[in-house]
Amino acid sequence: MASGKAKSMTSRQGRENQRYSAKGERLVAGIVPLSEDKTLVLLIQSTRRKGWVLPKGGWEKDEECTEAAAREAWEEAGISVHIDFDLGDIEDSRPPKPSPKEPKERSLYRFYEATVLTQEEDWPEREKRERGWFTFAAAYEHLKNRPELQQALMRSTMKR
């Protein structure tokens, strides 16, 4: 299931359309973007914290979760994907990051394994993010401070 909508060159902003669980967790859609042969995963530079992460972001009220995941893959990594399957929910296990502007907020992640179809040179967040292809071992190490992202990677069918 690829994102068939025209690709916007701007990222969605704000949280007014953000979905939340019954427990008040922010619902986040994410992608484990794999090469066709499943030997490499695409990671992106985090804009909020140092290091590499999987493409992910808020699931909004006007879209299905798979649409949100594909949109985040495009906005953050400049890739179009075919969603292969649902990797399930993963609870946020990190301590909430204190912020003077926003209350402490927990997240509930829903990740999808996907095959990367295209990788564009021009995408909405290209000025803010680097991207790179990594083996399982290298990606797992890069995600060591993000156990929820490591868990998504572990659930994928990527070759170890």
RAKAWO-V541999 format. One record per pair of residues at least 6 apart in sequence whose C-alpha atoms are under 8 Angstrom apart, sorted by the first residue. I is the first residue (numbers start at 1). J is the second residue. D is the distance in whole Angstrom. If there is no record, write none. Layout:
i-><I/I>
j-><J/J>
d-><D/D>
This chain:
i-><1/1/1/1/2/2/2/2/2/3/3/3/3/3/3/7/8/9/9/9/10/10/10/11/11/11/15/17/17/17/18/18/18/18/18/18/19/19/19/19/19/19/20/20/21/21/24/25/25/25/25/26/26/26/26/26/27/27/27/27/27/27/28/28/28/28/28/28/28/28/29/29/29/29/29/29/29/29/29/29/29/29/30/30/30/30/30/30/30/30/30/30/30/30/31/31/31/31/31/31/31/31/31/31/32/32/32/32/32/32/32/32/32/32/32/33/33/33/33/33/33/33/33/33/34/34/34/34/34/34/34/34/35/35/35/35/36/36/38/38/38/39/39/39/39/39/40/40/40/40/40/41/41/41/41/41/41/42/42/42/42/42/43/43/43/43/43/43/43/43/43/44/44/44/44/44/44/44/44/44/44/45/45/45/45/45/45/46/46/46/47/47/51/51/52/52/53/53/53/53/54/55/55/55/55/55/56/56/56/56/57/57/57/58/59/59/59/60/65/66/66/69/69/70/70/70/73/73/73/74/74/74/75/75/75/76/76/76/76/76/77/77/77/77/77/78/78/78/78/78/78/78/78/79/79/79/79/79/80/80/80/80/81/81/81/81/81/82/82/82/82/83/83/83/83/84/84/84/84/85/85/85/86/86/86/86/87/87/87/87/87/87/87/88/88/88/89/89/89/89/90/90/90/90/90/90/90/91/91/91/91/92/92/92/92/92/93/93/94/94/96/96/96/97/98/109/111/113/113/135/136/136/136/137/140/140/143/143/144>
j-><81/82/83/84/70/80/81/82/83/67/70/71/80/81/82/74/124/75/123/124/75/124/125/75/124/125/58/60/61/62/26/27/58/59/60/61/26/27/58/59/60/61/26/27/27/108/106/105/106/107/108/58/105/106/107/108/58/59/107/108/109/110/56/57/58/59/107/108/109/110/56/57/58/59/65/66/68/69/72/109/110/111/54/55/56/57/68/69/72/73/109/110/111/112/54/55/56/69/70/73/111/112/113/114/41/42/54/55/111/112/113/114/152/153/156/41/42/43/54/81/113/114/115/116/40/41/42/113/114/115/116/158/41/42/115/116/115/116/157/158/159/135/136/158/159/160/133/134/135/136/158/133/134/135/136/139/158/54/131/132/133/134/52/53/54/55/131/132/133/134/139/52/53/54/55/76/77/129/130/131/132/51/52/53/129/130/131/52/53/129/128/129/142/143/142/143/142/143/146/149/149/69/72/73/76/77/69/72/73/76/68/69/72/68/65/68/69/68/110/83/112/111/112/80/81/83/79/80/81/80/123/124/123/124/125/123/124/125/126/129/123/125/126/129/131/119/120/121/122/123/124/125/126/116/117/118/119/120/116/117/118/119/114/115/116/117/118/114/115/116/117/112/113/114/115/112/113/114/115/112/113/114/110/111/112/113/110/111/112/113/152/155/156/110/111/112/108/109/110/111/108/109/110/111/148/151/152/107/108/109/148/106/107/108/109/148/147/148/146/147/104/105/106/104/104/148/152/156/157/160/158/159/160/160/150/153/149/150/150>
d-><8/5/5/7/7/7/5/5/7/7/6/7/7/7/8/8/7/8/6/5/7/5/8/6/6/7/8/5/5/8/7/8/6/6/5/6/6/6/7/6/5/6/5/5/7/8/8/7/5/5/6/7/7/6/5/6/6/6/6/5/6/8/7/5/4/5/7/6/5/6/5/6/6/6/6/7/6/5/8/6/5/6/7/6/4/6/8/5/7/8/7/6/5/6/7/6/6/6/7/7/5/5/6/6/7/8/6/8/7/6/5/6/7/7/7/6/6/8/8/7/6/5/6/6/6/5/6/7/6/5/6/7/6/8/6/6/6/7/7/5/6/6/7/6/5/8/6/5/5/7/7/5/5/7/7/7/8/7/7/6/4/6/6/6/5/7/6/5/6/7/8/5/5/6/7/7/6/6/6/4/6/6/5/6/5/5/6/6/6/7/7/7/7/8/6/7/8/6/8/7/7/8/6/5/6/7/7/6/7/8/8/7/6/7/6/5/8/7/8/8/8/8/7/7/7/8/6/7/8/6/7/8/6/5/6/8/7/5/7/7/7/7/8/8/7/6/5/7/7/5/7/8/8/7/7/6/5/6/6/6/5/7/6/6/5/5/7/5/5/7/7/7/6/4/7/7/6/5/7/6/6/7/8/6/5/6/7/5/5/7/7/6/7/6/6/7/7/5/5/7/6/5/6/8/6/8/8/7/5/6/7/6/5/6/7/6/7/7/8/8/6/6/6/7/6/8/6/6/8/8/7/7/5/7/6/7/6/6/7>
